[in-house]
C-alpha cells in the first residue's frame, strides 16, 4: 500500500496538481507576471518535445524528394541568392539547398505551432461562450507563442554554440534576425496580458500574426 501511494504521489497525483496549477493561472484574471512565466516555461517544454517528434517524422518523408529540391532551387533563384548576399552569408547554391532541406521540417512544425496558437483565440474573436473563458483561451494562445519563442531561441543558441557545424546551421545574420523576432513576443507578451487581457484587439493581433505565419505553409513550395 505504501509503495502504491508513493507512486501515485510521484506520478499521477503530482502531474494532476501541476496541470491544475497551470490551468488555474491561465484562467486567473489576476495572475502575476511570475505565475504567467510558469505557464510559458511549461509551453516551452511541451513545444520542444512536439517539435522533436514532428521533425523526426517529417524529415525522412521529404528528404531529397524531387518536388522539394525543385522548390528550394526555385527559391534560391527567386530570392535566396539575393538574400544571402544582403545578409553577407557565404553559401553557394548547393550549400543553400542542403541548409534549406535540413530546415524544412522545422519550418513545417513552426507553421503547425502558429496555427494551434491562433485557434486558441477563435472563441474570443467570434464571441463564443463566456467572455472570461474566451479571453483566457486567447491568453493561452499568447503564452503558447511565448513558450515556443523562448525554446526556439534557446535551442538556436545552443546549436550555434556547441554543434560542430553550428555556424553553418545558424549563420550570424540569421541568429540576429531570429533573436530580434523572438524578443518582441517575449518582451511585450506578459505586459500586454497584465494590462489588456480582455481586449479583443489584442486577441486579434495575436491570431493575425500567428495565422498569417501558418498560411505560409500553403505557399512554401509554390
Secondary structure by P-SEA (a helix, b strand, c coil): caaaaaaaaacaaaaaaaaaaaaaaaacccccaaaaaaaaaaaaaaaaaaaaaaaaaaaaaccccaaaaaaaaaaaaccaaaaaaaacccccaaaaaaaaaaaaaaaaaaaaaaaaaaaaacccccccccaaaaaaaaaaaaaaaaaaaaaaaaaaaaaacccccccccccaaaaaaaaaaaaaaaaaaaaaaacccccaaaaaaaaaaaaaaaaccccccc
